[in-house]
Amino acid sequence: MFNFKIKKNIFLKSILITQGATEKKISLPVLSNLLIESIDLNKENLYSDINSDNKNKGLIKISATDLEITIKDYCGAEIISEGKITLNAKKLYSIIKEFPDDKTTDNNKENKNEDIDIEIKETEAGLVIISYKKIIFKLTTIPVIDYPTLLDINNDDNFNVNLKFIKFIINKVIFSTALEETKKSLSGVYFILLEIEGENYLRLVATDGHRLSLAQIKLFNNNENKIEKISKDILNKESSEQNNSIYDKFKEGVIIPRKILSELIKIDVDKDVFVNIAINSNNVIFKLNDGINNKNNINYIYGTTFISRLIDGKYPNYETILPKNNYKTAIIKTEELINSIKRVYILAEEKSHSIELSFDKNLLIIKTVQTSQGEAVDEIGIEYSGEPINIKLNSKYILDFISNIYNEKIILKFNTIFTPLIIEPLIEDNNKKKSKSSIDLNTFDYQLTGVFMPMRY
């Protein structure tokens, strides 16, 4: 019968990663469960680099799916007997979380800070026992045979990017995706490969019809810390002659669902980890690179894999809303604008979040618009010499975007009260990018643009 022992914090982290793919609406009960499989490396004659003192080295593979996305995670464990079970993700996480954090209850003081070993064992009665010392939980399960087939991709056409890097750039746009499922093509992020003046760029675009966020990054085919390795298939034009190459797919543009990207950017790492990205006509896969191989070419990935169906359909022609000529510009200190909008936002209308930006000579007045809760007004100094103009905007949309800009100053571009407002980081030699992440933003070439439709008075 299914039986293994595993460190609490290792197990908890793996459950937390995978449960994001479970179905919350309970349309199919088994989709609320995790599929847990134990793999005995000794039995399979596999050789592992897992740091473990267990006599029976092995892996636990935890999978979850909602039929649209799949997440798989592998972690080291002591395998007593192999098998598969399904357990409710929410209940399992709550149970494991409440076990002691370490062996403080042991008499041996040397074990005080050591992570505990939790045992998971299947019974003939169809229950699963989860235990440590005198703490015992018994959980019901759903038969493995009822679990749906998981999404997968076997595709050698792929490339690698630094996880910190891809997380950073996704975070710049993902908040602009549409939340309504009726706008299917807008509920994901548009990835497209562009060639500009002989250089290759990866562009990410997200919009909900009221705002748009665009991030564009230059791709380097070298060993700099921006992108460790880009396969020839994405950067070499000759490779595009091959049918269905990854170069062709990204050149045409693909829409990747918000949900899988939201789960990917939750991964927290304190070292350089690279993500292998592969794609076919229907699916995309993000695989954290780390592996265990044997002489028989059996390969178990020791890490995390994210798989999702691509969103079918054509992405809207977003370039048509990018104004080609902006006659008025204002330069503002990023932090000052963030703080000012946050203050006024408190009394903004709850549904529309509307505020008014009033531009005058070297002055910006920010105030609420027709709210029953009261009134808030603030003003800050800016660099502006154009004619006075008042623009009504959604304050939440503005905050979402500028809170992800780390440059000291930003530039606002606009024409009239009826045309889109553009916000971009101000690129100056002395306006260095100050990162709140572990990435040195001054070491790679990227561009951010936010587009905001004005609100009617």
C-alpha positions in Angstrom: 0.0 0.0 0.0 1.0 3.6 -0.6 3.4 4.7 2.1 6.1 7.4 2.5 7.7 9.8 4.9 8.5 13.4 4.1 9.8 16.6 5.8 6.9 18.9 6.8 8.1 22.1 5.2 9.2 20.4 1.9 5.7 18.8 1.6 3.9 22.0 2.6 5.7 24.1 0.0 5.0 21.5 -2.8 1.3 21.5 -1.8 1.1 25.3 -1.9 2.7 25.4 -5.3 0.3 22.8 -6.9 -3.0 23.6 -5.3 -3.2 26.8 -7.4 -4.3 24.6 -10.3 -7.2 22.9 -8.5 -10.8 23.7 -9.4 -12.5 25.9 -6.8 -16.0 25.6 -8.2 -16.4 21.9 -7.4 -18.0 21.1 -10.8 -16.0 17.9 -10.7 -15.1 16.9 -7.1 -11.9 15.1 -8.1 -10.5 18.4 -9.5 -10.3 19.7 -5.9 -7.8 16.9 -5.1 -4.1 16.6 -5.6 -2.8 13.5 -7.4 0.2 12.3 -5.3 2.6 9.6 -6.6 5.6 8.1 -4.9 8.6 7.1 -6.9 11.3 4.8 -5.4 14.6 5.9 -7.0 16.5 2.9 -5.6 13.9 0.5 -7.1 14.0 2.3 -10.4 17.8 2.3 -10.4 17.8 6.1 -10.6 20.6 8.2 -9.2 19.6 11.4 -7.3 21.4 14.5 -6.2 18.7 15.2 -3.6 20.2 16.1 -0.3 18.6 13.5 1.9 19.7 11.1 4.6 16.8 8.8 4.0 17.6 5.1 3.6 15.1 4.9 0.8 15.6 7.9 -1.4 12.7 8.8 -3.6 10.5 11.4 -5.1 7.0 12.5 -4.4 5.2 13.8 -7.6 2.3 16.1 -6.8 0.0 17.1 -9.6 -3.1 19.3 -9.9 -5.4 20.4 -12.8 -8.6 22.2 -13.5 -8.5 20.8 -17.1 -7.2 24.1 -18.4 -3.9 24.3 -16.5 -1.8 21.6 -14.9 1.0 22.1 -12.2 3.4 19.3 -11.3 5.9 19.4 -8.5 8.6 16.9 -7.4 10.2 16.8 -3.9 12.5 14.3 -2.1 11.0 11.8 0.3 11.6 8.4 2.0 9.6 5.9 0.0 8.4 2.9 2.0 6.1 1.6 -0.8 5.1 3.1 -4.1 1.6 4.0 -5.2 -0.8 6.8 -6.1 -3.6 8.5 -4.2 -5.7 11.7 -4.5 -6.3 14.0 -1.5 -8.3 17.2 -1.1 -5.8 20.0 -1.6 -7.4 22.5 0.8 -7.8 19.9 3.6 -4.3 18.5 3.1 -2.7 21.9 3.2 -4.5 22.8 6.4 -3.6 19.5 8.1 0.1 19.7 7.2 0.3 23.3 8.2 -0.8 22.5 11.8 1.8 19.9 12.5 4.7 21.1 14.7 7.3 23.2 12.8 10.2 21.3 14.3 11.1 18.7 16.9 10.8 21.0 19.9 8.7 18.3 21.7 11.5 15.8 21.5 13.7 15.1 24.5 16.8 15.4 22.5 17.7 19.1 22.4 20.0 18.5 19.4 16.8 17.9 17.3 15.1 21.2 18.3 15.4 22.9 15.0 15.1 19.9 12.8 12.1 19.6 10.4 9.7 16.8 11.4 9.1 13.7 9.2 5.4 13.3 8.5 4.2 9.8 7.4 1.4 9.3 4.8 0.0 5.8 4.6 -2.9 4.3 2.7 -5.1 1.7 4.4 -7.0 -1.2 3.0 -10.2 0.6 4.1 -9.5 3.3 1.5 -8.5 5.9 4.0 -5.2 7.8 4.1 -3.5 8.2 7.5 -1.3 11.3 8.0 0.7 11.1 11.3 3.6 12.3 13.4 4.0 10.7 16.8 0.6 11.0 18.6 -0.9 13.3 16.0 -3.1 11.4 13.6 -5.4 12.5 10.8 -7.5 10.2 8.6 -8.7 11.5 5.2 -11.0 10.0 2.7 -9.9 9.9 -0.9 -11.3 9.7 -4.4 -10.0 6.8 -6.6 -7.0 7.6 -8.8 -8.9 6.1 -11.8 -11.3 9.1 -11.6 -8.5 11.6 -12.0 -8.4 13.1 -15.5 -5.5 12.8 -17.9 -3.0 15.6 -17.3 -1.8 18.0 -19.9 1.7 17.4 -21.2 4.0 18.5 -24.0 6.8 16.6 -25.6 8.6 19.2 -27.7 12.3 19.6 -28.2 11.7 23.1 -29.7 12.3 25.3 -26.6 14.3 27.9 -24.9 15.5 28.9 -21.4 15.0 32.1 -19.5 16.0 33.2 -16.0 13.0 32.7 -13.6 13.6 36.0 -11.8 13.7 37.8 -15.2 10.5 36.3 -16.6 8.7 36.9 -13.2 9.8 40.5 -13.3 8.5 41.2 -16.8 5.2 39.4 -16.3 4.5 41.4 -13.2 4.7 44.6 -15.3 1.6 43.7 -17.4 -0.5 40.9 -15.9 -2.7 43.2 -13.8 -4.2 44.7 -17.0 -5.7 41.4 -18.2 -9.5 41.2 -18.3 -11.2 39.4 -15.4 -14.4 38.7 -17.3 -14.3 35.3 -18.9 -16.6 36.7 -21.7 -13.5 38.5 -23.0 -11.6 35.3 -23.6 -8.8 36.8 -25.8 -8.2 39.6 -23.2 -8.0 37.2 -20.2 -4.4 36.4 -21.0 -1.1 38.0 -21.8 0.0 38.3 -25.4 3.6 37.2 -26.1 5.1 38.1 -29.4 8.6 38.1 -30.8 9.6 41.2 -32.8 12.7 42.1 -34.9 13.5 45.8 -34.7 16.5 47.2 -36.5 18.2 43.7 -36.6 17.6 43.1 -32.9 15.2 40.6 -31.3 12.7 41.7 -28.7 10.1 39.8 -26.7 6.9 41.9 -26.2 4.2 41.2 -23.6 0.9 43.0 -23.9 -2.2 42.9 -21.6 -5.4 44.9 -21.9 -9.0 44.7 -20.5 -10.3 47.3 -23.0 -10.0 50.2 -20.6 -6.2 50.2 -20.1 -3.2 48.5 -21.7 0.2 47.5 -20.3 3.1 46.8 -22.7 6.6 45.5 -21.7 9.3 44.9 -24.3 12.6 43.2 -23.6 15.7 42.9 -25.8 16.8 39.3 -26.2 20.5 38.5 -25.9 22.0 35.4 -27.4 24.9 35.1 -24.9 25.6 34.2 -21.3 24.8 37.5 -19.7 22.6 37.4 -16.7 19.6 38.7 -18.6 18.9 35.5 -20.4 21.4 32.7 -19.9 20.5 30.8 -23.1 18.2 31.4 -26.0 18.0 28.4 -28.4 18.7 29.0 -32.0 15.1 28.2 -32.8 13.9 31.5 -31.4 16.7 33.8 -32.5 17.9 32.2 -35.8 15.8 33.0 -38.8 16.9 29.9 -40.6 15.2 27.8 -37.9 11.9 29.5 -38.8 11.9 27.5 -42.0 11.2 24.3 -39.9 7.5 23.6 -39.6 5.9 24.7 -36.4 9.2 26.0 -34.9 8.9 28.0 -31.7 10.3 31.0 -33.6 7.2 30.9 -35.9 4.8 30.6 -33.0 6.2 33.5 -31.1 6.6 35.5 -34.2 2.8 35.1 -34.9 2.0 35.8 -31.2 0.4 33.6 -28.6 -2.0 34.3 -25.8 -1.1 32.7 -22.5 -3.8 32.6 -19.8 -3.5 34.8 -16.8 -4.0 31.9 -14.3 -0.9 29.9 -15.3 1.2 33.1 -15.3 -0.1 34.1 -11.9 0.9 30.7 -10.5 4.4 30.9 -12.2 5.2 34.3 -10.6 4.4 32.9 -7.2 7.5 30.7 -7.2 10.0 32.1 -4.8 13.7 31.3 -5.4 16.8 32.7 -3.8 19.2 31.5 -6.5 19.3 31.7 -10.3 16.8 29.1 -11.6 16.1 28.8 -15.3 12.7 28.1 -16.9 12.5 26.0 -20.0 9.6 27.2 -22.2 8.1 24.9 -24.9 5.0 25.4 -27.0 2.9 23.6 -29.6 -0.3 24.5 -31.4 -2.5 24.2 -28.3 -0.3 24.3 -25.1 2.6 26.0 -23.4 4.8 24.6 -20.8 7.1 26.3 -18.2 9.5 23.8 -16.7 12.0 24.7 -13.9 15.2 23.1 -15.0 16.7 20.5 -12.7 16.8 16.8 -13.4 17.6 13.3 -12.3 18.7 11.0 -15.1 19.9 7.4 -15.4 21.6 5.2 -17.9 18.3 4.1 -19.4 17.4 7.7 -20.3 14.6 7.8 -17.7 14.2 11.4 -16.7 12.4 12.6 -13.6 12.4 16.4 -13.2 13.2 17.5 -9.7 11.3 20.8 -9.7 8.1 22.3 -10.9 6.2 22.2 -14.2 3.4 24.5 -15.3 1.3 23.6 -18.3 -1.6 25.5 -19.9 -3.8 25.5 -22.9 -3.2 28.6 -25.0 -6.1 30.9 -25.5 -7.6 30.4 -29.0 -8.4 33.5 -31.0 -6.9 36.6 -32.4 -5.5 39.2 -30.1 -6.9 42.7 -30.8 -4.9 45.2 -32.8 -3.6 47.1 -29.8 -1.2 49.2 -31.8 -4.2 51.3 -33.1 -4.8 52.8 -29.7 -1.2 53.9 -29.3 -1.1 57.6 -30.2 1.5 58.4 -32.7 1.7 62.1 -31.8 1.5 63.4 -28.2 1.7 67.2 -28.0 1.6 67.6 -24.3 4.0 66.0 -21.9 4.5 66.2 -18.1 7.4 64.9 -16.1 6.7 63.8 -12.5 8.6 62.1 -9.7 7.2 58.5 -9.5 7.0 58.2 -5.8 5.4 61.6 -5.3 2.6 60.7 -7.8 2.1 57.3 -6.2 1.7 58.8 -2.7 -0.6 61.6 -3.9 -3.0 59.3 -5.7 -3.0 56.9 -2.7 -4.2 59.8 -0.5 -6.9 60.9 -2.8 -7.9 57.4 -3.7 -9.3 56.9 -0.1 -12.3 59.1 -1.0 -12.6 58.1 -4.7 -15.9 56.6 -5.8 -15.9 52.9 -4.9 -16.9 51.5 -8.3 -15.2 53.8 -10.8 -12.2 54.9 -8.6 -12.4 58.1 -10.6 -10.1 61.0 -9.9 -9.3 64.2 -11.9 -5.8 65.2 -12.9 -5.6 69.0 -13.5 -2.4 70.0 -15.3 -1.2 73.6 -15.1 2.2 75.3 -15.4 4.6 73.1 -13.3 1.7 72.0 -11.2 -0.6 68.9 -11.0 -3.8 69.0 -8.9 -5.2 65.6 -8.0 -8.7 65.4 -6.7 -11.8 63.2 -6.3 -14.7 63.6 -8.7 -18.4 63.9 -7.5 -18.2 61.5 -4.6 -20.9 61.2 -1.9 -18.2 60.3 0.7 -16.5 63.6 0.7 -13.7 65.3 -1.2 -9.9 65.0 -1.3 -7.4 67.3 -3.0 -3.7 67.2 -3.3 -1.1 69.0 -5.5 2.5 68.3 -6.5 5.1 70.1 -8.5 5.8 68.8 -12.0 7.6 69.8 -15.2 4.8 71.0 -17.5 4.5 74.1 -19.7 1.5 73.3 -21.8 -2.0 74.7 -21.7 -4.2 73.8 -18.7 -6.1 70.5 -19.1 -8.3 68.3 -16.8 -8.4 64.6 -17.4 -10.6 62.1 -15.5 -9.1 58.7 -15.0 -9.4 55.5 -13.0 -7.0 55.9 -10.1 -6.7 52.2 -9.5 -5.5 51.6 -13.0 -2.9 54.3 -12.7 -1.6 52.9 -9.4 -1.4 49.4 -10.7 1.0 50.6 -13.4 3.2 53.2 -11.8 3.6 51.1 -8.7 5.6 48.7 -10.9 7.9 51.4 -12.2 11.2 51.7 -10.4 12.6 54.7 -12.3 12.8 57.9 -10.2 10.7 59.9 -12.8 7.9 59.1 -15.3 6.6 61.0 -18.3 2.9 61.5 -19.0 1.9 62.1 -22.6 -1.6 63.2 -23.8 -3.4 65.3 -26.4 -7.0 66.0 -25.3 -9.4 64.9 -22.6 -10.8 62.4 -25.0 -7.6 60.6 -26.2 -5.6 58.0 -24.3 -3.1 59.0 -21.6 0.4 57.4 -22.0 2.7 56.8 -19.0 6.3 55.6 -19.4 9.4 55.6 -17.3 11.6 58.6 -18.0 14.9 57.3 -19.5 17.8 59.5 -18.4 21.4 58.8 -17.7 21.0 60.0 -14.1 17.6 58.4 -13.7 18.8 54.9 -12.8 16.2 52.1 -12.4 15.9 51.3 -8.7 14.8 47.7 -8.4 12.7 46.4 -5.5 13.6 42.9 -6.8 16.9 41.0 -6.8 17.4 41.9 -10.5 19.8 44.7 -11.5 17.6 46.7 -13.8 20.5 48.6 -15.3 21.9 45.4 -16.9 19.2 44.8 -19.4 17.2 46.7 -22.0 13.5 46.8 -21.4 10.7 49.3 -22.2 7.4 49.8 -20.4 4.3 51.6 -21.6 0.9 52.1 -20.0 -2.1 53.3 -21.9 -5.2 54.6 -20.1 -8.6 55.5 -21.6 -10.0 58.7 -20.1 -13.4 58.6 -18.3 -16.4 60.7 -19.3 -17.5 63.5 -17.1 
